[in-house]
Amino acid sequence: MTYDQQTLTDIARQFQIPQEITQVAPLGDGFINDTFVVLTQASKRYILQRKNKNVFPDVPAMMDNILRVTSHIRRKVTEAGGDSEREVLTVIPALNGKPY
């Protein structure tokens, strides 16, 4: 599936990204999901994915599982003295607070 730049930017703006979005570009050639890199004025990058609902029919349950796993890993990294901000995935919620 192909998306124009404005559509991708509009989708990315539905998430709590505090910086101005400057570009959204495809990232790799996903076989199951579509993956994009979101670039911002502050040179911060985010990953945006369109999940394939044919493969993952229950996106809310999948995201709940991702949140549980990343919370567990974040706790373990912190306990080990690591830098959880750099070593663990951070899910950016949508403007409505949901993780998708």
MMTF fields as JSON, N, C-alpha, C and O atoms, coordinates in Angstrom:
{
  "mmtfVersion": "1.0.0",
  "mmtfProducer": "UNKNOWN",
  "numBonds": 399,
  "numAtoms": 400,
  "numGroups": 100,
  "numChains": 1,
  "numModels": 1,
  "chainsPerModel": [1],
  "groupsPerChain": [100],
  "chainIdList": ["A"],
  "bondAtomList": [4, 2, 8, 6, 12, 10, 16, 14, 20, 18, 24, 22, 28, 26, 32, 30, 36, 34, 40, 38, 44, 42, 48, 46, 52, 50, 56, 54, 60, 58, 64, 62, 68, 66, 72, 70, 76, 74, 80, 78, 84, 82, 88, 86, 92, 90, 96, 94, 100, 98, 104, 102, 108, 106, 112, 110, 116, 114, 120, 118, 124, 122, 128, 126, 132, 130, 136, 134, 140, 138, 144, 142, 148, 146, 152, 150, 156, 154, 160, 158, 164, 162, 168, 166, 172, 170, 176, 174, 180, 178, 184, 182, 188, 186, 192, 190, 196, 194, 200, 198, 204, 202, 208, 206, 212, 210, 216, 214, 220, 218, 224, 222, 228, 226, 232, 230, 236, 234, 240, 238, 244, 242, 248, 246, 252, 250, 256, 254, 260, 258, 264, 262, 268, 266, 272, 270, 276, 274, 280, 278, 284, 282, 288, 286, 292, 290, 296, 294, 300, 298, 304, 302, 308, 306, 312, 310, 316, 314, 320, 318, 324, 322, 328, 326, 332, 330, 336, 334, 340, 338, 344, 342, 348, 346, 352, 350, 356, 354, 360, 358, 364, 362, 368, 366, 372, 370, 376, 374, 380, 378, 384, 382, 388, 386, 392, 390, 396, 394],
  "bondOrderList": [1, 1, 1, 1, 1, 1, 1, 1, 1, 1, 1, 1, 1, 1, 1, 1, 1, 1, 1, 1, 1, 1, 1, 1, 1, 1, 1, 1, 1, 1, 1, 1, 1, 1, 1, 1, 1, 1, 1, 1, 1, 1, 1, 1, 1, 1, 1, 1, 1, 1, 1, 1, 1, 1, 1, 1, 1, 1, 1, 1, 1, 1, 1, 1, 1, 1, 1, 1, 1, 1, 1, 1, 1, 1, 1, 1, 1, 1, 1, 1, 1, 1, 1, 1, 1, 1, 1, 1, 1, 1, 1, 1, 1, 1, 1, 1, 1, 1, 1],
  "groupList": [{"groupName": "MET", "atomNameList": ["N", "CA", "C", "O"], "elementList": ["N", "C", "C", "O"], "formalChargeList": [0, 0, 0, 0], "bondAtomList": [1, 0, 2, 1, 3, 2], "bondOrderList": [1, 1, 2], "singleLetterCode": "M", "chemCompType": "L-PEPTIDE LINKING"}, {"groupName": "THR", "atomNameList": ["N", "CA", "C", "O"], "elementList": ["N", "C", "C", "O"], "formalChargeList": [0, 0, 0, 0], "bondAtomList": [1, 0, 2, 1, 3, 2], "bondOrderList": [1, 1, 2], "singleLetterCode": "T", "chemCompType": "L-PEPTIDE LINKING"}, {"groupName": "TYR", "atomNameList": ["N", "CA", "C", "O"], "elementList": ["N", "C", "C", "O"], "formalChargeList": [0, 0, 0, 0], "bondAtomList": [1, 0, 2, 1, 3, 2], "bondOrderList": [1, 1, 2], "singleLetterCode": "Y", "chemCompType": "L-PEPTIDE LINKING"}, {"groupName": "ASP", "atomNameList": ["N", "CA", "C", "O"], "elementList": ["N", "C", "C", "O"], "formalChargeList": [0, 0, 0, 0], "bondAtomList": [1, 0, 2, 1, 3, 2], "bondOrderList": [1, 1, 2], "singleLetterCode": "D", "chemCompType": "L-PEPTIDE LINKING"}, {"groupName": "GLN", "atomNameList": ["N", "CA", "C", "O"], "elementList": ["N", "C", "C", "O"], "formalChargeList": [0, 0, 0, 0], "bondAtomList": [1, 0, 2, 1, 3, 2], "bondOrderList": [1, 1, 2], "singleLetterCode": "Q", "chemCompType": "L-PEPTIDE LINKING"}, {"groupName": "LEU", "atomNameList": ["N", "CA", "C", "O"], "elementList": ["N", "C", "C", "O"], "formalChargeList": [0, 0, 0, 0], "bondAtomList": [1, 0, 2, 1, 3, 2], "bondOrderList": [1, 1, 2], "singleLetterCode": "L", "chemCompType": "L-PEPTIDE LINKING"}, {"groupName": "ILE", "atomNameList": ["N", "CA", "C", "O"], "elementList": ["N", "C", "C", "O"], "formalChargeList": [0, 0, 0, 0], "bondAtomList": [1, 0, 2, 1, 3, 2], "bondOrderList": [1, 1, 2], "singleLetterCode": "I", "chemCompType": "L-PEPTIDE LINKING"}, {"groupName": "ALA", "atomNameList": ["N", "CA", "C", "O"], "elementList": ["N", "C", "C", "O"], "formalChargeList": [0, 0, 0, 0], "bondAtomList": [1, 0, 2, 1, 3, 2], "bondOrderList": [1, 1, 2], "singleLetterCode": "A", "chemCompType": "L-PEPTIDE LINKING"}, {"groupName": "ARG", "atomNameList": ["N", "CA", "C", "O"], "elementList": ["N", "C", "C", "O"], "formalChargeList": [0, 0, 0, 0], "bondAtomList": [1, 0, 2, 1, 3, 2], "bondOrderList": [1, 1, 2], "singleLetterCode": "R", "chemCompType": "L-PEPTIDE LINKING"}, {"groupName": "PHE", "atomNameList": ["N", "CA", "C", "O"], "elementList": ["N", "C", "C", "O"], "formalChargeList": [0, 0, 0, 0], "bondAtomList": [1, 0, 2, 1, 3, 2], "bondOrderList": [1, 1, 2], "singleLetterCode": "F", "chemCompType": "L-PEPTIDE LINKING"}, {"groupName": "PRO", "atomNameList": ["N", "CA", "C", "O"], "elementList": ["N", "C", "C", "O"], "formalChargeList": [0, 0, 0, 0], "bondAtomList": [1, 0, 2, 1, 3, 2], "bondOrderList": [1, 1, 2], "singleLetterCode": "P", "chemCompType": "L-PEPTIDE LINKING"}, {"groupName": "GLU", "atomNameList": ["N", "CA", "C", "O"], "elementList": ["N", "C", "C", "O"], "formalChargeList": [0, 0, 0, 0], "bondAtomList": [1, 0, 2, 1, 3, 2], "bondOrderList": [1, 1, 2], "singleLetterCode": "E", "chemCompType": "L-PEPTIDE LINKING"}, {"groupName": "VAL", "atomNameList": ["N", "CA", "C", "O"], "elementList": ["N", "C", "C", "O"], "formalChargeList": [0, 0, 0, 0], "bondAtomList": [1, 0, 2, 1, 3, 2], "bondOrderList": [1, 1, 2], "singleLetterCode": "V", "chemCompType": "L-PEPTIDE LINKING"}, {"groupName": "GLY", "atomNameList": ["N", "CA", "C", "O"], "elementList": ["N", "C", "C", "O"], "formalChargeList": [0, 0, 0, 0], "bondAtomList": [1, 0, 2, 1, 3, 2], "bondOrderList": [1, 1, 2], "singleLetterCode": "G", "chemCompType": "PEPTIDE LINKING"}, {"groupName": "ASN", "atomNameList": ["N", "CA", "C", "O"], "elementList": ["N", "C", "C", "O"], "formalChargeList": [0, 0, 0, 0], "bondAtomList": [1, 0, 2, 1, 3, 2], "bondOrderList": [1, 1, 2], "singleLetterCode": "N", "chemCompType": "L-PEPTIDE LINKING"}, {"groupName": "SER", "atomNameList": ["N", "CA", "C", "O"], "elementList": ["N", "C", "C", "O"], "formalChargeList": [0, 0, 0, 0], "bondAtomList": [1, 0, 2, 1, 3, 2], "bondOrderList": [1, 1, 2], "singleLetterCode": "S", "chemCompType": "L-PEPTIDE LINKING"}, {"groupName": "LYS", "atomNameList": ["N", "CA", "C", "O"], "elementList": ["N", "C", "C", "O"], "formalChargeList": [0, 0, 0, 0], "bondAtomList": [1, 0, 2, 1, 3, 2], "bondOrderList": [1, 1, 2], "singleLetterCode": "K", "chemCompType": "L-PEPTIDE LINKING"}, {"groupName": "HIS", "atomNameList": ["N", "CA", "C", "O"], "elementList": ["N", "C", "C", "O"], "formalChargeList": [0, 0, 0, 0], "bondAtomList": [1, 0, 2, 1, 3, 2], "bondOrderList": [1, 1, 2], "singleLetterCode": "H", "chemCompType": "L-PEPTIDE LINKING"}],
  "groupTypeList": [0, 1, 2, 3, 4, 4, 1, 5, 1, 3, 6, 7, 8, 4, 9, 4, 6, 10, 4, 11, 6, 1, 4, 12, 7, 10, 5, 13, 3, 13, 9, 6, 14, 3, 1, 9, 12, 12, 5, 1, 4, 7, 15, 16, 8, 2, 6, 5, 4, 8, 16, 14, 16, 14, 12, 9, 10, 3, 12, 10, 7, 0, 0, 3, 14, 6, 5, 8, 12, 1, 15, 17, 6, 8, 8, 16, 12, 1, 11, 7, 13, 13, 3, 15, 11, 8, 11, 12, 5, 1, 12, 6, 10, 7, 5, 14, 13, 16, 10, 2],
  "groupIdList": [1, 2, 3, 4, 5, 6, 7, 8, 9, 10, 11, 12, 13, 14, 15, 16, 17, 18, 19, 20, 21, 22, 23, 24, 25, 26, 27, 28, 29, 30, 31, 32, 33, 34, 35, 36, 37, 38, 39, 40, 41, 42, 43, 44, 45, 46, 47, 48, 49, 50, 51, 52, 53, 54, 55, 56, 57, 58, 59, 60, 61, 62, 63, 64, 65, 66, 67, 68, 69, 70, 71, 72, 73, 74, 75, 76, 77, 78, 79, 80, 81, 82, 83, 84, 85, 86, 87, 88, 89, 90, 91, 92, 93, 94, 95, 96, 97, 98, 99, 100],
  "secStructList": [7, 7, 7, 7, 2, 2, 2, 2, 2, 2, 2, 2, 6, 6, 5, 7, 7, 7, 1, 7, 3, 3, 3, 3, 3, 3, 7, 1, 7, 7, 1, 1, 1, 3, 3, 3, 3, 3, 3, 3, 6, 6, 1, 7, 3, 3, 3, 3, 3, 3, 7, 7, 6, 6, 6, 7, 1, 7, 2, 2, 2, 2, 2, 2, 2, 2, 2, 2, 2, 2, 2, 2, 2, 2, 2, 2, 2, 2, 2, 6, 6, 7, 7, 2, 2, 2, 2, 1, 7, 7, 7, 7, 7, 5, 6, 6, 1, 7, 7, 7],
  "xCoordList": [0.838, 0.0, 0.886, 1.892, 0.535, 1.319, 0.529, -0.698, 1.251, 0.66, 1.388, 2.601, 0.647, 1.32, 1.831, 1.411, 2.748, 3.415, 2.41, 2.559, 1.4, 0.435, -0.367, -0.61, -0.776, -1.521, -0.666, -1.139, 0.597, 1.498, 1.718, 1.725, 1.898, 2.097, 0.84, 0.931, -0.319, -1.582, -1.739, -2.208, -1.347, -1.424, -0.447, -0.816, 0.784, 1.787, 1.344, 1.645, 0.643, 0.171, -0.923, -1.312, -1.42, -2.423, -1.782, -2.477, -0.442, 0.286, 0.916, 1.135, 1.204, 1.735, 3.234, 4.067, 3.544, 4.916, 5.06, 4.414, 5.891, 5.938, 6.647, 6.45, 7.457, 8.185, 7.389, 6.509, 7.716, 7.114, 7.603, 8.805, 6.688, 7.027, 7.45, 6.731, 8.621, 9.126, 8.999, 8.901, 9.0, 8.913, 8.54, 8.897, 7.815, 7.539, 7.934, 7.433, 8.834, 9.367, 9.304, 9.428, 9.111, 9.131, 10.451, 11.505, 10.374, 11.562, 11.58, 10.871, 12.372, 12.479, 11.297, 10.416, 11.305, 10.251, 9.614, 9.996, 8.644, 8.002, 7.165, 6.492, 7.213, 6.422, 5.021, 4.053, 4.908, 3.619, 3.067, 1.903, 3.881, 3.455, 4.151, 5.18, 3.572, 4.237, 4.905, 4.262, 6.196, 6.961, 7.509, 7.987, 7.425, 7.857, 8.707, 8.545, 9.612, 10.362, 9.758, 9.55, 9.48, 8.944, 10.094, 10.681, 10.411, 11.496, 10.896, 9.837, 11.588, 11.085, 12.114, 13.286, 11.653, 12.554, 13.681, 14.796, 13.409, 14.414, 15.353, 16.093, 15.331, 16.173, 15.873, 16.692, 14.72, 14.311, 13.546, 12.78, 13.76, 13.106, 12.165, 12.436, 11.072, 10.08, 9.775, 9.939, 9.33, 8.919, 7.397, 6.791, 6.802, 5.352, 5.09, 5.706, 4.166, 3.855, 2.361, 1.535, 2.045, 0.679, 0.644, 1.295, -0.114, -0.203, -1.173, -2.22, -0.812, -1.659, -2.738, -2.455, -3.983, -5.089, -5.43, -6.094, -4.989, -5.201, -4.303, -4.665, -3.137, -2.181, -2.396, -2.294, -2.695, -2.919, -4.336, -4.51, -5.362, -6.741, -7.148, -8.11, -6.44, -6.791, -5.652, -4.853, -5.591, -4.521, -4.509, -3.43, -5.67, -5.627, -4.969, -4.19, -5.26, -4.641, -3.146, -2.348, -2.767, -1.353, -0.596, 0.492, -1.172, -0.518, -0.467, 0.506, -1.495, -1.465, -0.305, 0.393, -0.097, 1.008, 2.357, 3.271, 2.475, 3.719, 3.989, 5.131, 2.961, 3.13, 3.574, 4.435, 2.994, 3.38, 4.843, 5.597, 5.223, 6.596, 7.594, 8.611, 7.315, 8.263, 8.344, 9.414, 7.235, 7.274, 8.157, 8.937, 8.025, 8.84, 10.327, 11.173, 10.629, 12.026, 12.564, 13.701, 11.763, 12.192, 12.561, 13.574, 11.738, 12.008, 13.314, 14.112, 13.536, 14.753, 15.998, 17.026, 15.912, 17.046, 17.371, 18.539, 16.34, 16.54, 17.168, 18.094, 16.665, 17.224, 18.692, 19.469, 19.064, 20.449, 21.342, 22.529, 20.77, 21.554, 21.698, 22.52, 20.895, 20.973, 20.184, 19.541, 20.243, 19.551, 18.295, 18.345, 17.182, 15.954, 15.45, 14.728, 15.817, 15.394, 16.073, 15.511, 17.261, 18.004, 17.907, 18.115, 17.598, 17.678, 16.324, 16.265, 15.238, 13.917, 12.974, 12.975, 12.175, 11.155, 10.227, 9.817, 9.893, 8.923, 7.734, 7.884, 6.575, 5.364, 4.83, 4.604, 4.629, 4.082, 2.577, 2.128, 1.793, 0.337, -0.238, 0.367, -1.412, -2.151, -2.717, -2.662, -3.248, -3.799, -4.933, -5.184, -5.624, -6.703, -6.204, -7.006, -4.885, -4.29, -4.092, -3.405, -4.67, -4.512, -3.153, -2.6, -2.608, -1.282, -1.322, -0.388, -2.381, -2.512, -3.417, -3.657],
  "yCoordList": [-1.175, 0.0, 1.242, 1.276, 2.25, 3.472, 4.62, 4.669, 5.527, 6.684, 7.933, 7.908, 9.036, 10.283, 10.923, 10.564, 11.881, 12.518, 13.178, 13.075, 13.848, 14.536, 13.547, 13.792, 12.44, 11.416, 10.851, 10.696, 10.542, 10.006, 11.013, 10.642, 12.282, 13.319, 13.474, 13.615, 13.45, 13.551, 12.387, 12.571, 11.2, 10.025, 10.197, 9.978, 10.585, 10.764, 11.822, 11.707, 12.839, 13.901, 13.432, 14.169, 12.221, 11.664, 11.087, 10.59, 11.158, 10.643, 11.793, 12.877, 11.545, 12.577, 12.797, 12.533, 13.276, 13.617, 15.113, 15.909, 15.518, 16.928, 17.85, 19.064, 17.305, 18.131, 18.275, 17.468, 19.311, 19.503, 18.399, 18.148, 17.749, 16.68, 17.308, 18.131, 16.912, 17.474, 16.515, 16.95, 15.219, 14.24, 12.884, 12.545, 12.113, 10.71, 9.925, 10.184, 8.964, 8.227, 6.725, 6.283, 5.932, 4.475, 4.017, 4.602, 2.973, 2.399, 0.91, 0.118, 0.547, -0.856, -1.324, -0.546, -2.604, -3.241, -4.33, -5.497, -3.953, -4.921, -5.926, -5.582, -7.148, -8.206, -8.244, -8.536, -7.95, -8.032, -6.641, -6.364, -5.769, -4.429, -3.391, -3.669, -2.174, -1.043, -0.23, 0.127, 0.069, 0.786, 2.076, 2.116, 3.145, 4.471, 5.101, 4.79, 5.987, 6.785, 8.183, 8.763, 8.711, 10.056, 10.942, 10.717, 11.951, 12.882, 14.178, 14.614, 14.795, 16.018, 17.137, 16.899, 18.375, 19.528, 19.365, 19.828, 18.718, 18.544, 17.377, 16.933, 16.881, 15.752, 14.477, 13.558, 14.403, 13.177, 12.329, 12.85, 11.021, 10.098, 9.178, 8.778, 8.852, 7.926, 6.901, 7.16, 5.735, 4.692, 4.603, 4.557, 4.579, 4.458, 3.194, 2.97, 2.36, 1.131, 1.023, 1.345, 0.558, 0.168, -1.344, -2.065, -1.813, -3.252, -3.874, -3.304, -5.042, -5.782, -6.493, -7.442, -6.02, -6.589, -8.017, -8.73, -8.449, -9.836, -10.766, -11.911, -10.272, -11.06, -10.831, -11.764, -9.588, -9.204, -8.646, -7.428, -9.518, -9.033, -8.268, -7.501, -8.462, -7.787, -6.846, -7.154, -5.696, -4.731, -4.253, -4.151, -3.955, -3.544, -4.589, -4.226, -5.86, -6.911, -7.017, -7.221, -6.881, -6.929, -5.778, -5.978, -4.574, -3.42, -3.559, -3.139, -4.139, -4.393, -5.322, -5.113, -6.338, -7.26, -6.544, -6.761, -5.696, -4.937, -4.048, -3.959, -3.386, -2.533, -3.342, -2.901, -4.513, -5.373, -5.81, -5.756, -6.238, -6.714, -5.57, -5.734, -4.41, -3.307, -2.785, -2.361, -2.807, -2.393, -3.335, -2.897, -4.628, -5.626, -5.424, -5.423, -5.253, -5.052, -3.753, -3.716, -2.684, -1.395, -1.555, -1.024, -2.286, -2.514, -3.286, -2.946, -4.306, -5.118, -4.303, -4.418, -3.49, -2.656, -1.656, -1.45, -1.036, -0.061, -0.725, -0.179, -1.909, -2.64, -2.996, -3.054, -3.233, -3.598, -2.372, -2.502, -1.181, 0.036, 0.559, 1.436, 0.02, 0.451, 1.726, 2.266, 2.189, 3.389, 2.976, 2.732, 2.902, 2.41, 3.315, 2.852, 4.598, 5.502, 5.144, 5.375, 4.589, 4.232, 2.745, 2.353, 1.923, 0.481, -0.21, -1.405, 0.534, -0.093, 0.705, 1.936, -0.01, 0.604, 1.459, 1.039, 2.658, 3.52, 3.683, 4.184, 3.272, 3.412, 4.828, 5.253, 5.555, 6.902, 6.787, 6.305, 7.222, 7.076, 8.025, 9.037, 7.667, 8.547, 9.716, 9.703, 10.7, 11.865, 11.465, 12.155, 10.36, 9.885, 9.03, 8.512, 8.878, 8.123, 6.652, 5.976, 6.136, 4.723, 4.483, 5.387, 3.283, 2.991, 2.6, 1.975, 2.959, 2.655, 3.672, 3.592],
  "zCoordList": [0.0, 0.0, 0.0, 0.708, -0.771, -0.817, -0.195, -0.278, 0.421, 1.084, 0.628, 0.419, 0.473, 0.14, 1.43, 2.53, 1.267, 2.411, 3.354, 4.572, 2.824, 3.678, 4.518, 5.7, 3.924, 4.673, 5.796, 6.922, 5.493, 6.516, 7.637, 8.81, 7.287, 8.302, 9.151, 10.37, 8.524, 9.27, 10.249, 11.371, 9.82, 10.706, 11.873, 13.027, 11.579, 12.639, 13.643, 14.831, 13.189, 14.092, 15.042, 15.948, 14.845, 15.752, 17.016, 17.903, 17.087, 18.241, 19.02, 18.479, 20.288, 21.183, 20.94, 21.807, 19.766, 19.39, 19.642, 18.96, 20.605, 20.994, 20.003, 20.051, 19.116, 18.165, 16.862, 16.562, 16.105, 14.783, 13.849, 13.758, 13.167, 12.23, 10.905, 10.339, 10.419, 9.173, 7.99, 6.843, 8.269, 7.182, 7.752, 8.881, 6.949, 7.259, 6.017, 4.922, 6.194, 5.051, 5.302, 6.445, 4.239, 4.397, 5.004, 4.752, 5.796, 6.424, 6.092, 6.713, 5.138, 4.746, 3.917, 3.552, 3.633, 2.852, 3.692, 3.6, 4.509, 5.388, 4.622, 3.65, 5.063, 4.433, 5.029, 4.326, 6.33, 7.021, 7.328, 7.039, 7.906, 8.3, 7.436, 6.82, 7.395, 6.757, 7.852, 8.839, 7.689, 8.709, 8.124, 6.991, 8.939, 8.514, 9.605, 10.785, 9.206, 10.166, 10.134, 9.069, 11.323, 11.471, 11.926, 12.984, 11.121, 11.439, 11.972, 11.521, 12.947, 13.556, 13.465, 13.172, 13.722, 13.714, 14.716, 14.475, 15.831, 16.88, 16.572, 17.45, 15.346, 14.913, 15.68, 15.691, 16.319, 16.996, 15.986, 15.175, 16.046, 15.125, 15.875, 17.007, 15.242, 15.773, 14.7, 13.508, 15.135, 14.201, 14.245, 15.315, 13.075, 12.926, 12.129, 11.086, 12.625, 11.891, 11.64, 12.494, 10.433, 10.12, 10.263, 9.507, 11.229, 11.463, 10.47, 10.163, 9.978, 9.061, 9.871, 10.603, 9.732, 10.52, 10.104, 10.857, 8.922, 8.53, 9.334, 9.603, 9.713, 10.489, 11.988, 12.784, 12.365, 13.761, 13.893, 13.938, 13.956, 13.952, 15.216, 15.184, 16.315, 17.567, 17.962, 18.847, 17.292, 17.543, 18.998, 19.582, 19.614, 21.029, 21.932, 22.814, 21.736, 22.552, 22.263, 23.178, 20.996, 20.643, 21.309, 21.848, 21.27, 21.884, 23.405, 24.031, 24.0, 25.442, 25.778, 26.77, 24.961, 25.175, 25.023, 25.819, 24.002, 23.807, 25.013, 25.465, 25.544, 26.724, 27.94, 28.701, 28.121, 29.255, 29.139, 30.11, 27.953, 27.751, 27.92, 28.595, 27.315, 27.426, 28.855, 29.292, 29.591, 31.003, 31.815, 32.66, 31.549, 32.242, 31.917, 32.811, 30.625, 30.22, 30.81, 31.28, 30.794, 31.354, 32.827, 33.282, 33.563, 34.994, 35.18, 36.053, 34.379, 34.488, 34.127, 34.794, 33.089, 32.683, 33.784, 34.116, 34.351, 35.427, 36.645, 37.244, 37.016, 38.162, 37.95, 38.903, 36.695, 36.373, 36.196, 35.898, 36.381, 36.26, 34.847, 34.584, 33.93, 32.541, 32.285, 33.185, 31.065, 30.632, 29.866, 28.66, 30.569, 29.952, 28.832, 27.949, 28.851, 27.771, 26.452, 25.381, 26.525, 25.312, 24.982, 23.834, 25.964, 25.769, 25.623, 25.334, 25.82, 25.808, 24.912, 24.928, 24.137, 23.305, 24.161, 25.243, 23.682, 24.347, 23.414, 22.299, 23.853, 23.05, 23.254, 24.387, 22.158, 22.203, 22.001, 20.961, 22.984, 22.832, 21.78, 21.425, 21.3, 20.407, 21.222, 22.452, 20.548, 21.237, 22.177, 23.166, 21.886, 22.751, 23.91, 24.687, 24.034, 25.134, 24.862, 25.627, 23.799, 23.462, 22.819, 22.192, 22.964, 22.397, 20.914, 20.411, 20.231, 18.802, 18.139, 16.934]
}
